[in-house]
Amino acid sequence: MTDLTYSEEFQYSHKNPYHQRLEAFSQFVFRDSEAEQYRGKWNSDIFKKEAPLILEIGTGYGHFLRDYCRQNPEVNFVGLDYRFKRSFQLAKSLARDEIENYRYLRARGERIEFIFGESELDQLYYFFPDPWPKNPHKKKRLFQEGFIERAHRVLKPGARFYIKTDHRDYGAQMIRLAEESKLFDVELVSLDLHREHPDFWLNSYPTKFEKIFIAKNEPIIGLVLVNKK
Ligand SMILES: C[S@@+](CC[C@H](N)C(=O)[O-])C[C@H]1O[C@@H](n2cnc3c(N)ncnc32)[C@H](O)[C@@H]1O
């Protein structure tokens, strides 16, 4: 079955009460189709500053967004998540922060091609995505061939796509698809990132989910892809 979120005709549903409540944060939160008006114009019209444009899909509780933006004030960072209530809670806490070099999107990762233009992004991050472990649900996983093609289009030539997961089956799927893909080179693949690559820079930005798995001594799978264009 085709996932309609990938099609141009797709309409976001706005019935969730938190959709409305997110309007209170419109100085830094964009919702759904609002975000899509800025396709190809994020640096010029939103950030009003030419800088590396970075996207994180599945921002969750915002740990990476906060830490990365604080330590890299020169970048333009966009965090994206599709959960309404979580987005509202994150927006409430971000509004108290002083960091300014980010925007937040309540949108679906499936829509990246409608949100960003050709070669608009300098980096892409995708950490601890929902694994959809049951067989009938696996088609809901975001990282599929169609998504790889879209990521390839919105990323600049040579841009990196960073992935971390604890989930072996989804991790194996992403590694297999990445290795088979002609659109990306696999620069790094590890089934135990923290032990095999203790000095890897990304280890110093643990997300909320990553901290949970580290505390349980569970290995983190890491994947770094380089866009071939
Ligand atoms: C398991 S949480 C991980 C959150 C965070 N990255 C971390 O590592 O702590 C996965 C997040 O991805 C979001 N998510 C899942 N599928 C998504 C999609 N298709 N588009 C946007 N966000 C999605 C969920 O709402 C959730 O907040």
Ligand as a Chemical Component Dictionary entry (heavy atoms), coordinates in Angstrom:
data_LIG
# 
_chem_comp.id                   LIG 
_chem_comp.type                 NON-POLYMER 
_chem_comp.pdbx_formal_charge   0 
_chem_comp.three_letter_code    LIG 
# 
loop_
_chem_comp_atom.comp_id 
_chem_comp_atom.atom_id 
_chem_comp_atom.alt_atom_id 
_chem_comp_atom.type_symbol 
_chem_comp_atom.charge 
_chem_comp_atom.model_Cartn_x 
_chem_comp_atom.model_Cartn_y 
_chem_comp_atom.model_Cartn_z 
_chem_comp_atom.pdbx_ordinal 
LIG C1  C1  C 0  12.202 6.692  20.149 1  
LIG S1  S1  S 1  12.005 8.409  19.976 2  
LIG C2  C2  C 0  13.681 9.026  19.962 3  
LIG C3  C3  C 0  13.769 10.477 20.268 4  
LIG C4  C4  C 0  15.181 11.083 20.217 5  
LIG N1  N1  N 0  15.720 11.056 18.874 6  
LIG C5  C5  C 0  16.107 10.353 21.152 7  
LIG O1  O1  O 0  17.012 9.660  20.658 8  
LIG O2  O2  O -1 15.954 10.509 22.373 9  
LIG C6  C6  C 0  11.545 8.556  18.269 10 
LIG C7  C7  C 0  10.994 9.922  17.938 11 
LIG O3  O3  O 0  10.787 9.980  16.535 12 
LIG C8  C8  C 0  9.523  10.561 16.268 13 
LIG N2  N2  N 0  9.084  10.033 14.959 14 
LIG C9  C9  C 0  8.821  8.745  14.679 15 
LIG N3  N3  N 0  8.468  8.614  13.378 16 
LIG C10 C10 C 0  8.519  9.856  12.841 17 
LIG C11 C11 C 0  8.246  10.368 11.558 18 
LIG N4  N4  N 0  7.859  9.581  10.573 19 
LIG N5  N5  N 0  8.402  11.699 11.350 20 
LIG C12 C12 C 0  8.782  12.498 12.370 21 
LIG N6  N6  N 0  9.048  12.068 13.629 22 
LIG C13 C13 C 0  8.916  10.763 13.864 23 
LIG C14 C14 C 0  8.655  10.147 17.429 24 
LIG O4  O4  O 0  7.565  11.018 17.611 25 
LIG C15 C15 C 0  9.650  10.196 18.586 26 
LIG O5  O5  O 0  9.671  11.461 19.234 27 
# 
loop_
_chem_comp_bond.comp_id 
_chem_comp_bond.atom_id_1 
_chem_comp_bond.atom_id_2 
_chem_comp_bond.value_order 
_chem_comp_bond.pdbx_ordinal 
LIG C1  S1  SING 1  
LIG S1  C2  SING 2  
LIG S1  C6  SING 3  
LIG C2  C3  SING 4  
LIG C3  C4  SING 5  
LIG C4  N1  SING 6  
LIG C4  C5  SING 7  
LIG C5  O1  DOUB 8  
LIG C5  O2  SING 9  
LIG C6  C7  SING 10 
LIG C7  O3  SING 11 
LIG C7  C15 SING 12 
LIG O3  C8  SING 13 
LIG C8  N2  SING 14 
LIG C8  C14 SING 15 
LIG N2  C9  SING 16 
LIG N2  C13 SING 17 
LIG C9  N3  DOUB 18 
LIG N3  C10 SING 19 
LIG C10 C11 SING 20 
LIG C10 C13 DOUB 21 
LIG C11 N4  SING 22 
LIG C11 N5  DOUB 23 
LIG N5  C12 SING 24 
LIG C12 N6  DOUB 25 
LIG N6  C13 SING 26 
LIG C14 O4  SING 27 
LIG C14 C15 SING 28 
LIG C15 O5  SING 29 
# 
